Amino acid sequence: MLPSQPLLHAAAFALAVLQALASDTFTAAVYEHAVILPDATDEPVSPDDALALMNKNMDVLEGAIKEAAQQGAHIIVTPEDGIYGWRFTRETIYPYLEDIPDPAVNWIPCTDPTRFAPAPVQERLSCMARNNSIYVVANIGDKKPCNSSDAGCPSDGRYQYNTDVVFDPEGKLVARYHKYNLFMSETQFNYPKEPEAVTFETPFGKFGIFTCFDILFREPAVVLVSELQVDTVLFPTAWMNVLPFLTAVEFHSAWAMGMGVNLLSANTHNISLAMTGSGIYAPDGARTYYYNMKTEDGRLLIAELDSHPRLSPASPPAVNWSLYASSVERFSPNDHDFRGRIFYDWFTFTAVTKPEWNLTVCQKDLCCHLSYKVAGKQEDEVYVLGAFDGLHVVEGQYYLQICTLLKCKTTDLNTCGQPVETAQTKFEMFSLSGTFGTNYVFPEVLYSGVQLAPGEFEVLNDGRLISKTRPTKPVVTVTLFGRWYEKD
């Protein structure tokens, strides 16, 4: 007699658990998806038409999930907005939403699809996980009815949430997260009444999850890492790149390094909106990443990670980010400091004019120190050292302290801070530090062509970001990006 399908699933799941328990590592996957978008409309489509669009995207995601499982991945993260896109009003997104229950209900939609309200998207995602014996992370929309007894209930009688879901290798719903820090264009969704700190245990570590813009805020990002001590963060995102500091690959890699955790970042892919940049990041740097602003291609990434990175011998030591910079004198007075704007924030800059020098630039309480030696400076390229200490107030309010060495767009100093992707100048060495008032500082080194520098720089215990290779590849920016959450 052949074994039944449920027995096969149980055996496969048990084998996966045993394999994971036998190792201190696991295999992670992320998929950057070129989302098939709905037609722009002011009128809601029918539920059937909404499901048809979502199934087209899930067809693509299912192919990536199968391939990841065949390559041994234990978990795969797919992007924010990856199933239905983002061209919505509050009314037009409604046909795409499902009622997502609390995972405490112990539900496998694949085997019990009628237990709750119709949920064909959850059913299909559950079956993808179950049929491939892999954790599946996806971003969908949740709807929750409310009434006049709830003072916060919207006039249409429902809450709508940007929501991440996680299904385990049996297809069971094990996590549900409602995005707390909505980006300014997400008017189709409601803010949760309270921030959620969602974690779940796996045979290969403790996982936490949040979405896109959440990464810049204390709740939930810092709470998950510093207070709840997760090993790995799952990060569906629809990230629009902002040079020079906030391109997806550089900031997400830097965040994983600064927080000392793994980060599985899956971005949507839409070059007209500057959306690209996915990666699998460890505290010691990127294990793999993808950035492509030329073609509309999705990409599956797979890499091995430590299950408990804080226990790894490669785990970076604790850093006192202000120790070195606070102990030195200003290297030289700057008579030619000037102001320049980066992403709406006014920096204080000083020009890097000599082939080898020590420089200091200050703004408010932050002084940034740079030691450097240029390896064959290009005459048509100009660099500056910059400092910013203040509240960023454009698409959200968050307090930053930033020290940066960056290439200007042209030799005209008025272009310093404008987006730049390419460079030719290499450095024999650089050392950047600052008198930071926060312990949350994220080190970024971005080479020409928006390329990362894994293994080619290090952060010393005293807070210096230094180069390790001689010479470096051509440098776009070297940055210490500080977030002072208490001053938001």
C-alpha positions in Angstrom: 0.0 0.0 0.0 1.3 3.5 -0.9 1.5 6.0 2.0 -1.3 8.6 2.1 -0.6 12.2 1.1 -0.9 13.5 4.7 1.6 10.9 5.9 4.0 11.9 3.2 3.7 15.6 4.3 4.3 14.6 7.9 7.3 12.5 7.0 8.8 15.3 4.9 8.2 17.9 7.6 9.8 15.6 10.3 12.8 15.1 8.1 13.2 18.8 7.5 13.0 19.4 11.3 15.6 16.8 12.0 17.9 18.2 9.3 17.6 21.7 10.7 18.2 20.5 14.3 21.4 18.7 13.2 22.9 22.0 12.0 23.8 25.4 13.4 23.0 26.9 10.0 20.0 27.1 7.7 19.4 28.0 4.0 17.4 31.1 3.3 15.8 32.4 0.1 14.4 35.7 -0.9 12.6 36.5 -4.2 12.6 39.9 -5.8 9.4 40.0 -7.8 8.4 42.2 -10.8 4.8 42.5 -9.7 2.0 42.3 -12.3 0.0 45.4 -11.5 -3.8 45.9 -11.8 -5.2 48.5 -14.2 -5.6 51.9 -12.5 -9.2 52.4 -11.7 -11.4 54.5 -9.4 -14.0 51.7 -9.2 -13.5 48.5 -7.3 -13.1 45.4 -9.5 -15.1 42.2 -8.8 -13.7 39.7 -6.3 -13.1 37.3 -9.2 -11.1 39.8 -11.1 -9.1 40.6 -8.0 -8.3 37.0 -7.4 -7.4 36.4 -11.1 -4.8 39.2 -10.8 -3.4 37.8 -7.5 -3.2 34.3 -9.0 -1.0 35.6 -11.8 1.4 36.9 -9.3 1.2 33.8 -7.2 1.9 31.7 -10.2 5.3 33.5 -10.4 5.9 33.3 -6.7 5.0 29.6 -6.7 7.7 28.9 -9.3 10.3 30.7 -7.1 9.2 28.8 -4.0 9.5 25.4 -5.8 12.9 26.3 -7.0 14.1 27.5 -3.6 12.8 24.3 -2.0 14.6 22.2 -4.6 17.8 24.0 -3.7 17.4 23.2 0.0 16.0 26.4 1.3 14.2 26.2 4.6 12.4 29.6 4.3 11.6 32.0 1.5 10.6 35.7 1.8 8.5 37.4 -0.9 8.0 41.2 -1.3 5.6 43.7 0.1 2.8 44.3 -2.4 4.1 41.2 -4.2 0.6 39.7 -4.8 -1.5 42.7 -5.9 0.7 45.8 -6.3 0.0 49.3 -5.1 -2.3 51.2 -7.4 -5.2 51.5 -5.0 -7.5 53.7 -3.0 -9.2 52.5 0.2 -12.2 51.4 -1.8 -10.4 49.8 -4.8 -8.2 47.6 -2.6 -11.1 46.1 -0.7 -11.8 43.2 -3.2 -8.1 42.0 -2.7 -8.4 41.7 1.1 -9.0 38.6 3.2 -9.8 38.2 6.9 -6.6 36.8 8.4 -7.2 35.1 11.8 -4.8 35.2 14.7 -2.3 32.4 14.3 -3.3 31.1 17.7 -6.3 29.4 16.0 -3.9 26.7 14.8 -5.1 26.7 11.2 -3.8 25.0 8.0 -5.8 26.7 5.2 -4.5 24.2 2.7 -6.3 21.3 4.4 -9.2 23.2 6.0 -10.0 26.1 3.6 -13.7 26.5 4.7 -13.0 26.9 8.5 -13.2 30.7 8.2 -14.5 33.2 5.7 -13.4 32.5 2.1 -9.6 32.9 1.9 -8.3 31.6 -1.4 -5.0 33.5 -1.2 -4.2 32.1 2.2 -5.2 28.7 1.1 -2.9 28.8 -1.9 0.0 30.2 0.1 -0.5 27.5 2.7 -0.4 24.9 0.0 2.8 26.3 -1.5 4.4 25.9 1.9 3.0 22.5 2.6 3.6 21.0 -0.8 7.3 22.2 -0.8 8.0 21.7 2.9 9.3 25.3 3.3 8.4 28.3 5.4 6.7 30.9 3.1 6.5 34.6 4.0 4.2 36.8 2.0 2.5 40.2 2.2 -1.2 40.5 1.7 -4.1 42.6 3.0 -6.2 42.0 6.1 -9.7 43.3 6.7 -11.4 43.4 10.1 -15.1 44.6 10.6 -15.9 47.1 13.3 -18.9 49.1 14.5 -19.9 52.3 16.2 -19.0 50.9 19.6 -15.4 51.3 18.5 -14.5 55.0 18.6 -11.8 54.5 16.0 -13.9 52.5 13.5 -13.7 54.0 10.0 -16.9 55.2 8.4 -17.0 52.2 6.1 -17.1 49.9 9.1 -13.8 48.1 8.6 -10.1 48.2 9.3 -7.7 47.5 6.5 -4.1 46.5 7.3 -0.9 46.0 5.3 -0.2 42.5 6.5 2.6 39.9 6.5 1.8 36.2 6.9 4.1 33.2 7.6 3.2 29.6 6.8 5.3 26.8 8.2 6.3 23.7 6.2 3.0 22.0 7.2 1.1 25.0 5.8 0.0 26.2 9.2 -0.3 30.0 9.7 2.3 30.7 12.3 2.7 34.5 12.2 0.6 37.6 11.2 2.0 41.1 11.4 0.1 44.4 10.7 2.5 47.1 9.4 2.7 49.9 12.0 4.7 52.6 10.2 2.8 53.2 7.0 4.5 55.1 4.2 2.8 58.4 3.4 1.2 57.1 0.2 -0.5 54.1 1.9 -3.8 55.8 2.4 -5.7 52.5 1.6 -4.6 51.1 5.0 -5.2 51.8 8.6 -2.6 52.1 11.4 -2.9 49.4 14.0 -3.9 50.8 17.4 -0.7 49.5 19.0 2.6 48.4 17.5 3.0 44.6 17.2 6.1 42.7 18.1 5.7 39.4 16.2 8.1 36.5 16.7 8.0 32.8 16.2 10.3 29.9 16.9 11.8 27.6 14.3 14.2 24.7 14.5 16.8 27.1 13.2 16.4 30.1 15.4 13.9 32.8 16.7 12.4 34.9 13.9 10.8 38.3 13.9 9.0 40.1 11.1 8.1 43.6 10.0 7.6 45.6 6.8 9.5 48.2 4.8 9.3 51.6 6.5 9.2 49.9 9.9 12.9 49.4 9.7 13.6 53.1 10.4 11.7 53.1 13.8 12.2 51.8 17.3 8.8 50.0 17.2 8.9 47.3 16.0 12.5 47.0 14.7 14.5 47.7 17.8 12.1 46.0 20.1 12.4 42.8 18.2 16.2 42.8 18.1 17.2 44.4 21.4 14.4 43.3 23.7 13.0 40.1 22.2 16.4 38.9 20.9 15.4 37.5 17.6 18.1 35.8 15.5 16.7 36.6 12.1 14.4 39.3 10.8 12.0 38.7 7.8 11.6 41.8 5.8 9.1 42.1 2.9 9.6 45.6 1.4 8.7 47.8 -1.6 11.7 50.0 -1.2 12.3 53.0 -3.5 16.0 53.7 -3.6 17.3 57.0 -2.4 21.0 57.6 -2.9 23.5 58.1 -1.3 22.5 56.5 2.0 19.1 54.8 1.6 19.5 52.4 -1.4 18.0 49.1 -0.3 21.1 47.0 -0.5 23.4 49.3 1.4 21.1 50.3 4.1 19.6 46.8 4.7 23.1 45.3 4.8 24.2 48.0 7.2 21.2 47.6 9.4 21.9 43.8 9.8 25.5 44.6 10.7 24.6 47.4 13.2 21.9 45.3 14.9 23.8 42.0 14.8 21.1 39.9 13.3 20.3 38.2 10.0 18.0 40.1 7.6 16.1 38.5 4.8 15.1 41.4 2.6 12.7 40.8 -0.4 12.0 43.9 -2.5 9.6 44.4 -5.3 11.1 45.2 -8.7 9.9 48.2 -10.7 12.6 50.3 -12.2 10.3 53.2 -13.1 9.8 53.7 -9.3 13.5 52.9 -8.5 12.4 49.7 -6.7 15.1 47.1 -6.7 17.6 45.7 -4.2 17.1 42.4 -2.3 19.5 40.5 -0.2 20.4 37.9 2.5 22.4 39.8 5.1 24.4 38.6 8.1 26.0 40.7 10.8 29.4 40.3 9.0 28.0 41.5 5.7 25.9 40.5 2.7 25.9 36.8 1.8 24.2 37.6 -1.5 22.3 40.5 -3.0 20.7 41.8 -6.2 20.4 45.3 -7.6 19.2 45.9 -11.1 18.0 49.2 -12.5 18.3 48.1 -16.2 15.8 45.3 -16.8 12.4 44.3 -15.4 13.6 40.9 -14.1 12.8 39.1 -10.9 15.5 37.2 -9.1 15.7 34.3 -6.6 18.6 34.6 -4.1 19.7 31.7 -1.8 22.4 31.6 0.9 23.4 29.9 4.0 23.2 31.7 7.4 24.1 31.0 11.0 21.0 30.0 12.9 22.1 32.0 16.0 24.4 34.8 14.7 25.1 36.3 18.1 26.8 33.0 19.1 28.8 32.8 15.9 32.6 33.3 16.2 32.2 35.7 13.3 29.8 37.9 15.2 31.2 41.4 15.5 32.0 42.6 19.0 30.1 45.4 20.7 31.1 48.9 19.5 31.4 52.1 21.4 30.5 54.3 18.5 31.8 57.6 20.0 34.9 56.3 21.8 37.5 57.2 19.3 36.0 60.4 17.9 35.4 61.8 21.4 39.1 61.3 22.3 40.7 63.3 19.5 41.1 67.0 18.8 39.6 68.5 15.7 42.2 67.6 13.1 42.3 71.1 11.6 40.1 74.1 11.5 37.8 74.4 8.5 37.5 77.9 7.1 35.5 76.6 4.1 32.6 74.6 5.5 29.5 74.9 3.5 25.9 73.7 3.5 24.5 71.1 1.2 21.2 69.1 1.1 20.8 65.4 1.0 17.2 64.0 0.9 15.8 67.3 2.2 18.3 67.4 5.1 20.9 70.2 5.4 24.4 68.8 6.0 27.5 70.7 6.9 30.2 69.8 4.4 33.9 70.4 4.0 35.8 69.6 0.8 38.4 66.8 0.6 41.1 68.6 -1.3 44.4 67.0 -0.5 45.6 63.5 -1.5 46.2 62.6 2.1 44.8 64.4 5.2 42.9 64.4 8.4 39.6 66.3 8.5 36.8 67.2 10.9 33.4 68.6 10.3 30.8 69.3 13.0 27.1 70.0 13.2 25.4 70.6 16.6 26.7 67.8 18.9 28.1 65.6 16.1 31.7 65.9 15.0 32.8 63.6 12.1 36.5 62.7 11.8 38.1 61.4 8.6 41.6 60.1 7.9 42.3 59.1 4.3 44.8 58.6 1.6 43.7 58.8 -2.1 45.1 56.3 -4.6 45.4 58.3 -7.8 42.7 61.0 -7.4 40.6 61.7 -10.5 40.7 65.4 -11.4 37.1 65.5 -12.4 35.8 64.0 -9.2 35.3 65.9 -5.9 34.6 64.4 -2.5 33.3 66.0 0.7 33.1 65.0 4.4 29.6 65.8 5.8 27.8 65.8 9.1 24.1 65.9 9.9 22.6 66.0 13.4 18.8 66.6 13.3 15.2 65.5 12.8 14.3 64.3 9.3 10.7 65.4 8.7 9.7 64.5 5.1 8.0 61.1 4.8 8.2 60.6 8.5 9.9 62.0 11.6 13.0 60.4 12.8 16.2 61.8 14.3 19.5 61.1 12.5 23.2 61.6 13.1 25.2 60.9 10.0 28.9 61.1 9.2 29.7 60.6 5.5 32.5 60.7 3.0 30.8 61.0 -0.4 31.4 61.8 -4.0 29.8 64.9 -5.4 27.8 64.7 -8.6 30.1 67.1 -10.4 33.1 69.3 -9.5 30.6 72.1 -8.6 30.3 71.9 -4.8 26.6 72.9 -5.2 26.0 69.3 -6.5 27.3 67.6 -3.3 24.6 65.4 -1.9 22.8 64.8 -5.2 22.4 61.2 -6.3 25.5 59.5 -7.7 25.9 55.9 -8.8 29.4 55.8 -10.4 32.9 56.8 -9.4 36.5 56.2 -10.4 38.5 57.4 -7.4 40.0 54.7 -5.2 41.4 55.1 -1.7 44.6 53.6 -0.2 42.9 53.9 3.2 40.0 55.6 5.0 39.0 55.8 8.6 35.6 57.5 9.5 34.2 58.1 13.0 31.9 60.4 14.9 30.8 61.6 18.3 27.5 59.8 18.2 24.9 60.1 20.9 23.3 56.8 20.0 24.4 53.2 20.0 22.4 52.5 16.9 24.8 53.3 14.1 24.8 51.5 10.7 28.1 51.3 8.7 27.8 51.7 4.9 30.4 51.4 2.1 29.0 51.8 -1.4 31.2 51.3 -4.4 30.7 52.4 -8.0 27.7 50.9 -9.6 25.8 50.5 -6.3 28.0 47.6 -5.3 28.5 46.6 -1.7 31.9 45.8 -0.1 31.4 42.7 2.0 34.6 41.8 3.8 36.4 44.9 2.6 35.9 47.1 5.6 35.5 46.7 9.3 34.3 48.5 12.4 36.7 48.7 15.3 35.5 48.6 18.9 36.2 52.3 19.3 33.7 53.2 16.5 36.1 53.7 13.6 34.9 52.4 10.2 38.1 51.5 8.3 39.1 50.1 5.0 40.7 46.6 4.8 41.6 46.4 1.1 44.4 48.5 -0.5 43.4 50.2 -2.7 39.6 50.1 -2.4 37.3 49.8 -5.4 36.0 53.2 -6.6 34.1 54.8 -3.8 30.7 56.4 -4.0 30.2 56.9 -0.2 31.5 55.7 3.2 28.9 56.5 5.8 28.0 56.0 9.5 24.2 56.3 9.6 23.0 56.9 13.1 19.5 56.6 14.4 18.8 58.4 17.7 15.4 56.9 18.5 14.9 58.7 21.8 15.0 62.1 20.1 12.3 61.4 17.5 
